Amino acid sequence: MEFSVKLLKKEQLTHDVVRMTLERPKDYFFSAGQGIDFKLPDIPAVKEKVSPFTFTGLNSEEHLQLTTKCYVSHHGITEQILNTLKVGDRIVISEPFDTVALKGPGVFIAGGTGVTPFIAILRQLKTEGKLAGNSLFFFNKTKADTFMDDEFRSMLGSNFHPVLSNESVPGYLNGMVSADFLKAHISNFKQPFYTCGPEGFVKAVKNALVQLGASESMIDVQF
């Protein structure tokens, strides 16, 4: 089933990350970590295209929230979100579907907007008083690419680890995903791991974790 909703608010979090607030259809329910298919049927350039996005708001909120990185060079839906989509425009969304499969407290490892499914999950865990034992490694190229750092720090304290690969900035780790990097910052590899981001990033995370002794059955992978 599909639902037609209006864009209520559009916020630019960084040069290429946009947060959208959408109308919520009547009796529309979802769980933290679930995603949807997203269409822009009234924009000719992409009216036949579909993109999957993950809710970053919570089921308890009045409206729906999505956060996405916009790739102008791809000439697709995210380019239109950044440059064309405006408040009041129509969006078509699907019923929610499952993405991340939680196996208990663990380590979340995200590359760029691969953090989006983890946003709602961490927010939900906070409301339930269940954040203890969870940590987040959030990889970006530069500080200009980061977003929501203040909220992550507020939720996780010293268990939030922002990482920059292309520059050194006080308060941020510097490096790229590798077995050496993860070994230097994680002491327990017998716990659940959740990773999401570009395909190459996620594969590198999984390979490094397995090399360090993590069980493949305890690694949830999302592209």
Contacts in CASP RR format, 6 or more apart in sequence:
PFRMAT RR
TARGET T0000
AUTHOR 0000-0000-0000
METHOD contacts of the structure
MODEL  1
MEFSVKLLKKEQLTHDVVRMTLERPKDYFFSAGQGIDFKLPDIPAVKEKV
SPFTFTGLNSEEHLQLTTKCYVSHHGITEQILNTLKVGDRIVISEPFDTV
ALKGPGVFIAGGTGVTPFIAILRQLKTEGKLAGNSLFFFNKTKADTFMDD
EFRSMLGSNFHPVLSNESVPGYLNGMVSADFLKAHISNFKQPFYTCGPEG
FVKAVKNALVQLGASESMIDVQF
1 94 0 8 1.000
1 95 0 8 1.000
2 39 0 8 1.000
2 92 0 8 1.000
2 93 0 8 1.000
2 94 0 8 1.000
3 25 0 8 1.000
3 28 0 8 1.000
3 92 0 8 1.000
3 93 0 8 1.000
3 94 0 8 1.000
3 95 0 8 1.000
4 90 0 8 1.000
4 91 0 8 1.000
4 92 0 8 1.000
5 22 0 8 1.000
5 23 0 8 1.000
5 24 0 8 1.000
5 25 0 8 1.000
5 64 0 8 1.000
5 90 0 8 1.000
5 91 0 8 1.000
5 92 0 8 1.000
5 93 0 8 1.000
6 22 0 8 1.000
6 23 0 8 1.000
6 88 0 8 1.000
6 89 0 8 1.000
6 90 0 8 1.000
6 91 0 8 1.000
7 20 0 8 1.000
7 21 0 8 1.000
7 22 0 8 1.000
7 85 0 8 1.000
7 86 0 8 1.000
7 87 0 8 1.000
7 88 0 8 1.000
7 89 0 8 1.000
7 90 0 8 1.000
7 91 0 8 1.000
8 21 0 8 1.000
8 22 0 8 1.000
8 23 0 8 1.000
8 63 0 8 1.000
8 87 0 8 1.000
8 88 0 8 1.000
9 20 0 8 1.000
9 21 0 8 1.000
9 87 0 8 1.000
10 18 0 8 1.000
10 19 0 8 1.000
10 20 0 8 1.000
10 21 0 8 1.000
10 81 0 8 1.000
10 85 0 8 1.000
10 86 0 8 1.000
10 87 0 8 1.000
11 18 0 8 1.000
11 19 0 8 1.000
11 20 0 8 1.000
11 21 0 8 1.000
12 18 0 8 1.000
13 19 0 8 1.000
13 67 0 8 1.000
13 147 0 8 1.000
13 148 0 8 1.000
14 144 0 8 1.000
14 145 0 8 1.000
14 146 0 8 1.000
14 147 0 8 1.000
15 144 0 8 1.000
16 69 0 8 1.000
16 70 0 8 1.000
16 71 0 8 1.000
16 72 0 8 1.000
16 82 0 8 1.000
16 145 0 8 1.000
17 67 0 8 1.000
17 68 0 8 1.000
17 69 0 8 1.000
17 70 0 8 1.000
17 113 0 8 1.000
17 147 0 8 1.000
18 67 0 8 1.000
18 68 0 8 1.000
18 70 0 8 1.000
18 81 0 8 1.000
18 82 0 8 1.000
19 56 0 8 1.000
19 65 0 8 1.000
19 66 0 8 1.000
19 67 0 8 1.000
20 65 0 8 1.000
20 66 0 8 1.000
20 67 0 8 1.000
20 68 0 8 1.000
20 81 0 8 1.000
20 85 0 8 1.000
21 63 0 8 1.000
21 64 0 8 1.000
21 65 0 8 1.000
22 63 0 8 1.000
22 64 0 8 1.000
22 65 0 8 1.000
22 66 0 8 1.000
22 91 0 8 1.000
22 93 0 8 1.000
23 63 0 8 1.000
23 64 0 8 1.000
24 62 0 8 1.000
24 63 0 8 1.000
24 64 0 8 1.000
28 64 0 8 1.000
29 59 0 8 1.000
29 96 0 8 1.000
30 36 0 8 1.000
30 55 0 8 1.000
30 59 0 8 1.000
30 96 0 8 1.000
31 59 0 8 1.000
31 96 0 8 1.000
31 98 0 8 1.000
32 55 0 8 1.000
32 57 0 8 1.000
32 58 0 8 1.000
32 59 0 8 1.000
32 120 0 8 1.000
32 121 0 8 1.000
32 123 0 8 1.000
32 124 0 8 1.000
32 125 0 8 1.000
33 54 0 8 1.000
33 55 0 8 1.000
33 98 0 8 1.000
33 99 0 8 1.000
33 100 0 8 1.000
33 117 0 8 1.000
33 118 0 8 1.000
33 120 0 8 1.000
33 121 0 8 1.000
34 54 0 8 1.000
34 55 0 8 1.000
34 96 0 8 1.000
34 97 0 8 1.000
34 98 0 8 1.000
34 99 0 8 1.000
35 52 0 8 1.000
35 53 0 8 1.000
35 54 0 8 1.000
35 55 0 8 1.000
35 96 0 8 1.000
35 97 0 8 1.000
35 98 0 8 1.000
35 99 0 8 1.000
35 117 0 8 1.000
36 52 0 8 1.000
36 53 0 8 1.000
36 54 0 8 1.000
36 55 0 8 1.000
36 93 0 8 1.000
36 94 0 8 1.000
36 95 0 8 1.000
36 96 0 8 1.000
36 97 0 8 1.000
37 50 0 8 1.000
37 51 0 8 1.000
37 52 0 8 1.000
37 93 0 8 1.000
37 94 0 8 1.000
38 50 0 8 1.000
38 51 0 8 1.000
38 52 0 8 1.000
38 53 0 8 1.000
38 66 0 8 1.000
38 77 0 8 1.000
38 91 0 8 1.000
38 92 0 8 1.000
38 93 0 8 1.000
38 94 0 8 1.000
39 47 0 8 1.000
39 49 0 8 1.000
39 50 0 8 1.000
39 51 0 8 1.000
39 77 0 8 1.000
39 91 0 8 1.000
39 92 0 8 1.000
39 93 0 8 1.000
40 46 0 8 1.000
40 47 0 8 1.000
40 49 0 8 1.000
40 77 0 8 1.000
40 80 0 8 1.000
40 81 0 8 1.000
40 85 0 8 1.000
40 89 0 8 1.000
40 90 0 8 1.000
40 91 0 8 1.000
40 92 0 8 1.000
41 47 0 8 1.000
41 90 0 8 1.000
41 92 0 8 1.000
42 89 0 8 1.000
42 90 0 8 1.000
43 80 0 8 1.000
43 84 0 8 1.000
43 85 0 8 1.000
43 89 0 8 1.000
45 75 0 8 1.000
45 76 0 8 1.000
45 80 0 8 1.000
46 76 0 8 1.000
46 77 0 8 1.000
46 80 0 8 1.000
49 76 0 8 1.000
49 77 0 8 1.000
50 77 0 8 1.000
51 76 0 8 1.000
51 77 0 8 1.000
51 78 0 8 1.000
53 66 0 8 1.000
53 68 0 8 1.000
53 116 0 8 1.000
54 66 0 8 1.000
54 99 0 8 1.000
54 116 0 8 1.000
54 117 0 8 1.000
54 120 0 8 1.000
55 64 0 8 1.000
55 65 0 8 1.000
55 66 0 8 1.000
55 96 0 8 1.000
55 120 0 8 1.000
56 65 0 8 1.000
56 66 0 8 1.000
56 67 0 8 1.000
56 116 0 8 1.000
56 119 0 8 1.000
56 120 0 8 1.000
57 64 0 8 1.000
57 65 0 8 1.000
57 119 0 8 1.000
57 120 0 8 1.000
57 123 0 8 1.000
58 120 0 8 1.000
58 123 0 8 1.000
58 124 0 8 1.000
58 127 0 8 1.000
60 127 0 8 1.000
64 93 0 8 1.000
66 116 0 8 1.000
67 113 0 8 1.000
67 116 0 8 1.000
67 119 0 8 1.000
67 147 0 8 1.000
68 78 0 8 1.000
68 81 0 8 1.000
68 113 0 8 1.000
68 116 0 8 1.000
69 78 0 8 1.000
69 112 0 8 1.000
69 113 0 8 1.000
70 78 0 8 1.000
70 79 0 8 1.000
70 81 0 8 1.000
70 82 0 8 1.000
71 78 0 8 1.000
71 79 0 8 1.000
72 78 0 8 1.000
72 79 0 8 1.000
72 82 0 8 1.000
72 83 0 8 1.000
73 79 0 8 1.000
85 91 0 8 1.000
99 117 0 8 1.000
99 222 0 8 1.000
100 117 0 8 1.000
100 118 0 8 1.000
100 121 0 8 1.000
100 194 0 8 1.000
100 196 0 8 1.000
100 220 0 8 1.000
100 222 0 8 1.000
101 220 0 8 1.000
102 121 0 8 1.000
102 192 0 8 1.000
102 194 0 8 1.000
102 220 0 8 1.000
103 192 0 8 1.000
103 218 0 8 1.000
103 220 0 8 1.000
104 192 0 8 1.000
105 130 0 8 1.000
105 132 0 8 1.000
105 133 0 8 1.000
105 134 0 8 1.000
105 191 0 8 1.000
105 192 0 8 1.000
106 133 0 8 1.000
106 134 0 8 1.000
106 135 0 8 1.000
106 191 0 8 1.000
106 192 0 8 1.000
106 193 0 8 1.000
106 194 0 8 1.000
107 134 0 8 1.000
107 135 0 8 1.000
107 136 0 8 1.000
107 137 0 8 1.000
107 186 0 8 1.000
107 191 0 8 1.000
107 192 0 8 1.000
107 193 0 8 1.000
107 194 0 8 1.000
108 115 0 8 1.000
108 118 0 8 1.000
108 121 0 8 1.000
108 122 0 8 1.000
108 134 0 8 1.000
108 135 0 8 1.000
108 136 0 8 1.000
108 137 0 8 1.000
108 193 0 8 1.000
108 194 0 8 1.000
108 195 0 8 1.000
109 136 0 8 1.000
109 137 0 8 1.000
109 139 0 8 1.000
109 177 0 8 1.000
109 193 0 8 1.000
109 194 0 8 1.000
109 195 0 8 1.000
109 205 0 8 1.000
110 118 0 8 1.000
110 136 0 8 1.000
110 137 0 8 1.000
110 138 0 8 1.000
110 139 0 8 1.000
110 195 0 8 1.000
110 196 0 8 1.000
110 197 0 8 1.000
111 138 0 8 1.000
111 139 0 8 1.000
111 140 0 8 1.000
111 196 0 8 1.000
111 197 0 8 1.000
111 198 0 8 1.000
111 201 0 8 1.000
112 138 0 8 1.000
112 139 0 8 1.000
112 140 0 8 1.000
112 145 0 8 1.000
112 197 0 8 1.000
112 198 0 8 1.000
113 197 0 8 1.000
114 196 0 8 1.000
114 197 0 8 1.000
114 198 0 8 1.000
114 222 0 8 1.000
115 136 0 8 1.000
115 138 0 8 1.000
115 148 0 8 1.000
115 196 0 8 1.000
116 196 0 8 1.000
117 196 0 8 1.000
117 222 0 8 1.000
118 136 0 8 1.000
118 194 0 8 1.000
118 196 0 8 1.000
119 148 0 8 1.000
122 131 0 8 1.000
122 134 0 8 1.000
122 136 0 8 1.000
122 152 0 8 1.000
122 155 0 8 1.000
122 156 0 8 1.000
123 155 0 8 1.000
125 131 0 8 1.000
125 134 0 8 1.000
126 155 0 8 1.000
131 155 0 8 1.000
131 156 0 8 1.000
133 159 0 8 1.000
134 156 0 8 1.000
134 159 0 8 1.000
135 156 0 8 1.000
135 159 0 8 1.000
135 160 0 8 1.000
135 161 0 8 1.000
136 152 0 8 1.000
136 156 0 8 1.000
136 159 0 8 1.000
136 160 0 8 1.000
136 161 0 8 1.000
137 161 0 8 1.000
137 163 0 8 1.000
137 185 0 8 1.000
138 146 0 8 1.000
138 149 0 8 1.000
138 152 0 8 1.000
138 160 0 8 1.000
138 161 0 8 1.000
138 162 0 8 1.000
138 163 0 8 1.000
139 163 0 8 1.000
139 164 0 8 1.000
139 165 0 8 1.000
139 176 0 8 1.000
139 177 0 8 1.000
139 201 0 8 1.000
140 146 0 8 1.000
140 162 0 8 1.000
140 163 0 8 1.000
140 164 0 8 1.000
140 165 0 8 1.000
141 164 0 8 1.000
141 165 0 8 1.000
141 166 0 8 1.000
141 167 0 8 1.000
142 164 0 8 1.000
142 166 0 8 1.000
142 167 0 8 1.000
143 164 0 8 1.000
143 167 0 8 1.000
143 169 0 8 1.000
143 172 0 8 1.000
146 162 0 8 1.000
146 164 0 8 1.000
149 160 0 8 1.000
149 162 0 8 1.000
152 160 0 8 1.000
152 162 0 8 1.000
153 160 0 8 1.000
161 173 0 8 1.000
161 185 0 8 1.000
162 171 0 8 1.000
162 172 0 8 1.000
162 173 0 8 1.000
163 172 0 8 1.000
163 173 0 8 1.000
163 174 0 8 1.000
163 175 0 8 1.000
164 172 0 8 1.000
164 173 0 8 1.000
164 174 0 8 1.000
164 175 0 8 1.000
165 174 0 8 1.000
165 175 0 8 1.000
165 176 0 8 1.000
167 174 0 8 1.000
168 174 0 8 1.000
173 185 0 8 1.000
175 181 0 8 1.000
177 201 0 8 1.000
177 204 0 8 1.000
177 205 0 8 1.000
177 208 0 8 1.000
178 204 0 8 1.000
178 208 0 8 1.000
179 208 0 8 1.000
179 211 0 8 1.000
179 212 0 8 1.000
181 208 0 8 1.000
182 205 0 8 1.000
182 208 0 8 1.000
182 209 0 8 1.000
182 212 0 8 1.000
183 212 0 8 1.000
186 212 0 8 1.000
189 209 0 8 1.000
189 212 0 8 1.000
189 213 0 8 1.000
189 214 0 8 1.000
190 213 0 8 1.000
190 214 0 8 1.000
190 215 0 8 1.000
190 218 0 8 1.000
191 218 0 8 1.000
192 218 0 8 1.000
192 219 0 8 1.000
192 220 0 8 1.000
193 205 0 8 1.000
193 209 0 8 1.000
193 214 0 8 1.000
193 218 0 8 1.000
193 219 0 8 1.000
193 220 0 8 1.000
194 219 0 8 1.000
194 220 0 8 1.000
194 222 0 8 1.000
195 201 0 8 1.000
195 202 0 8 1.000
195 205 0 8 1.000
195 206 0 8 1.000
195 209 0 8 1.000
195 219 0 8 1.000
195 220 0 8 1.000
195 221 0 8 1.000
195 222 0 8 1.000
196 202 0 8 1.000
196 221 0 8 1.000
196 222 0 8 1.000
196 223 0 8 1.000
197 222 0 8 1.000
197 223 0 8 1.000
198 223 0 8 1.000
199 223 0 8 1.000
202 221 0 8 1.000
202 222 0 8 1.000
202 223 0 8 1.000
206 216 0 8 1.000
206 219 0 8 1.000
206 221 0 8 1.000
209 219 0 8 1.000
210 216 0 8 1.000
210 219 0 8 1.000
END
